[in-house]
Amino acid sequence: MKKILLVGLEYSGADIEQVVIETKGLGEPEICGEHAALPLYEYDVIIINPQSYSHFLFGRATEHSASLKELGSLKKENDRYDFDTVFDDGERIKELNIAISQGAKLVWIAVEDKRESFYGKRTSYQGYLNDDVKDELEHSCKYRKRSTRLKIIKKNNFSGYFESLSQCGWGLTWQPRSKDESWLAETPEGYCLGKEIMVDGSTAWLLTPPTSPEALNVLIKCMLSGEVGITKQKKVEDKVKIKHIPSGDIISHIGRMNLLLVTATEIETRTILKYLAPLDGQEELLEGTIDNLTYRVGKFGAYNAVHFQCGMGTTGRDASTLSTYDAIHKWQPKAIVMIGIACGKDPIKQKIGDVLVSESITAYEPMRIGSKTIPRGPTSLAGQVLLNRFRNMLDWEFMTSPKTKSRMIVGEMLSGDKLIDDQEFKDELFELFPNAIGGEMEGAGVYAAAARLKLPEWIVVKAICDWGDGSKTKESQPLAAEMATSLCHAVFSKPHSFDQLLCQTETVQADVVTDLYKESSSNEILPIDKKLLTEVSAVFTGYKMHQFFEELSNSRSVYLEMMTDFEIGLSRLLAPDKKMRNRDLEEVRSSFLYAIQEFLNFSTTTFSSINNVTARFYGGVSEFQLLTTHREGFDKEDVEYLELIRRIYKRWEELHEQVRGALPDFDWC
């Protein structure tokens, strides 16, 4: 026996064998009595239509359903019908999730929202018992029309239902922010009539409402026919194709990522991951940890980029200042972009979804408080190149509704640790800073970190999600995050906009090495593997391994000195004096050998023979290899570092052999 629950709908068809159909509400059983549904996991099929509060509380319309003050009228009729008393959404959500996990089939009927101020802000969308459905409809434009014209996008579980609507007509459609493969049917204008919604790994559906008893009967038959099944949702990692890699592997990409992207909230991070693509030659984004931060590596538009999420604000342990400083110090990027959501200044001149681009960032927290408040925080200009590219992004367009598109607004942005949601405080703040266009919480920290590490190219790009006036909600955060990320992606998708800023690392290093080996009077080039040099350089110049060895015992102190001198020597090898390029071949060879000697020399002693240095080097390698075979005292992170160093030693040995082969006339003995 199958049990079907209709919430807010009435079945008028013939009895169906082995099927019980109930019209019940989601209200409390002890209050609503026979009108209340059993626990939702008792049903095999659930269809929810929250057309009014009465529809989802009692399962059907009441005399109060059409009232603009429906909740007040219900409470006046019966004090126990107070909304917070009669409806326990927390318990019903738990029941619904259990039902879905047990294989129940779920359909939500799309309706227009009914909002009411009743001891707080209320919405009839609470009857959906699902935030994704609520978010889908709240951020869509809804249209009431009457038409039989529709297009079934692909043969789907509800083809019979949509065919019935093509006879009796449909009455409500909606336009989400974007169209994807989850759509089932659409109107001639391209508006949605039905789509899949994923719930805890299973598929449910959001459909345009039935406009006749016959259409409802067909919908129920579709649910019972066996055509509608449960399909598992792909994991987020599969959807955005993330590959988790060891710390040593993520470190190997240091020196190759010139663009650093920063977010501060989960919704900002989830949005930016949708726009990141795998690096050339990879099929997935790469994710790994270095010290306290998690990084994702991929392509953002036309450029290689690394992303991390900091904590909210500027002054906390995990907040933007310290986290960004660590990220810049390790990755050595050429530009940094903070992407996310912000508070707008003026709801009359601005709109939700407008993107604020920082011409400058002003730290508003430092103030002199006395008889008169005097701001004392710095105002810092954003990077000249980045600001120019955003200002000249004239062909970006993102529609927030069928008739409205997002605007890019460039100007002064305020930054501080306060989450502003008070109209009086906001008014006072913008009176002190009348030229500001909006506010956020992390930009001042990003600037401070970039300035301390002498990185001039930084910018903050955030879209308006609220007005900081006491009515703050999370409703518009996904839309705002999407707008800001879309603009940034468009800017960095232009392949030549940042040629001089973001396309230098590997190319320039290779050119330096090539020039180093060129003979001024001939075309001879020493056959040294430039890619190998770049690979080794990226690790040592980007991440100093001696920080690890500082914590080891005295018996391993030799490696601290070795790694320090390796870094110095390799720096000299890949960044020689410019005058060296004009010397003749013999002088170049001589200088090259000196750099190799510096590369090998792990003590302060001056060695008279490179052979002695080589012997000491291989002695150190042997001791190192012996040390790494006894790892009982190391934890997992230590072992990863040791394995990384082992791989670097192996690569260095290959480089050393190439040097010996390239200089056969040199007395190596």
C-alpha positions, 0 to 999 in steps of 0.5 A: 500500500502506497501513501500519498500526502497532498499539502494544499491540494485536493484530489478528485479522481477515482480511487487508485488501487493500493494507494491511499491519498490524504490531503493534510497540513503541516501544522501541529497534530495536537492543535490541527487534529485531523487536518495534520499530516502524520510524520512525513516519513510515513508517506511514499509521495509528498506534494507541497503547495504553500499557496497560503499559510492556511494551505500548508498549515491545514492542507486546504484553503480557509476563509482567511487564505485571501486576507493580507493579514492571514496570520493575524486573522487565524490567531484571532479565530483561535489563539492556538493558531499563532504561527509559532505555536501551530507550526514547528518547521524544525521537526517537519524538516527533519521528517522530510529529510528522513522521508527522502533518505528512505526513497520518498518522492517529493514535488513542490508546487511553485507559488507566489510568495505571501509575506506578512509582518506578524511578530517578525517577518513571515513568508509562506515559502516556509511551507516548502521546508527547504531553503534551496526551493525558497532561494530559487523562487525568491531570486526569480521573477515570477509571471502569471499568464494563461497559455497552452504553449510550452516546450518540453526540453527533453523527455523527462519524468513529467512529460505526461504532466506537461502534455496535460498542461498543453491542453488545459493551460499553465498559469505560473512561470518563473525566470531563475538567474540562469538556465541549466540542465536541470530544467524540464520544460519552458515557455516560449519566452524561455521562462521555467515551468519545471526543474529538478532540485537536489536534496541530500543527494536525491532528486526532487522537483519544483513544478508549475501548479496544476490548473485543473483537476485533470492535470493534478490527476496526471501529476499523481499518476506520473509520481506513481507510474515508476517513471519518477525515480530517485537519482543521486546527486554528484558530490560538490567535488565532482561538480566542480572537479576538485582533486585533493593533493598532498602539501608537497604537491600543492607547494610545487605550484608556487611561483607559477600562480601570479593571480591570488583570489581571496574570499571570506564566506562560504557562499563567496567561495562556492561561487568562485569555485564554479568559475575556476577551471582546471589548469592546462593539462589537468582535468580537475581543480587542485586543492591542498594545504600549506601550514594553516591555509587551504588553497585551490589552484586553477585557471580564472579566465585566461590566467593561472590563479590560486584561491583561499578563504580567510576569516571575516574581518581584518583583526582576528587570527584567521581574518584577512590581514594575517591570512593574506600576508601568509598567502602573499609571502608563500605564493609571491603573486603579482596581483590580488583580488578580493571578491565577495559581498558588501553593504550598499549605501543608497537603495534609491541610487543603487540596487541589490546586485550592483558591483562595487569596485574599490578605487580606494579602501578607507579603514573607518575603524581608527577614529578620535572620539571626543566632542567631535569624531575625527576619522584617522584611518588611511585611505589607500588607492587600489592597484593602477593596472587592476583598476584600469582594467576594471574601469575599461570592462565596458562589455560585461552584462549580468541581468538581475531581472528581465528588465534590470542589469547589474551596474559596476560602481567604482569609488571609495569603499569603507572597510572595518570589522563591524557587521553593519545592520543599524540605520543610525550607525550607518547614517553616521558612518557615511556622514563621516565619509560622504564619498564612499559607495559602500562598506565591507569587512576585509579589504583593509586587511588585504591592502595592509598585507599587500603594502607590507610585502610591497605588492602594489596590485590589489583590488576589492570587488564586491556586490551589494547584498543588503543595505545595513539598515536593520533588515539584513538577511542572507537572501541576496548573498548568492546573487551578489556573490555571483555578480561580483565573481562574474565581473571579475571573471569577465575582466580576467578572461581577456587574454592580453589585458594582463600580459605584462603583469600576469604572464611573466613567471615561467617565461621570464625565468626561462629567458634568463636561463637561456640568455645566461647560456648564450654565446655572444659570438655564436648560437651555442647554448649549453644543454641545461634543462630550463624547465628543471631549473624553473621547477626547482626554483619555484619550490625554493624561492616560494617556500623556505624549507628551512622553516621546517628544519628549525624545529628539528634536533641538533643532529639535523642542523646541517640541513638548515644550513644546507637549505638556506644556502641552496636558496641563496645559490639557486637565486644567484643561478636564476637571477644573475647580474644583467651585465653577465649577459654581455660577457663572452662564453668563457666568462659566462661558464665561469660565472655559472660554475660559481653559481653552482658552487654557491648552490652546493656550498652548505657551510660558511667555509670557502672551498678551493675545489668544486670537487670537495663541495660535490663530495660534501653534498653527496655525503649530506644526501646519504645522511639525509636518506638514512635519516628519512628511513627511520620515520617513527618520530615524525607525524604525517605533516613532517613526512610530507615535507621530508618526501618533498625534500627527497624529490627536490634532491633527486631533481637537483642530482639530475641538474648536476649531471646535466651541468657536468655533461655541459662542461666536459672540459672542466676538471671535476676530479 
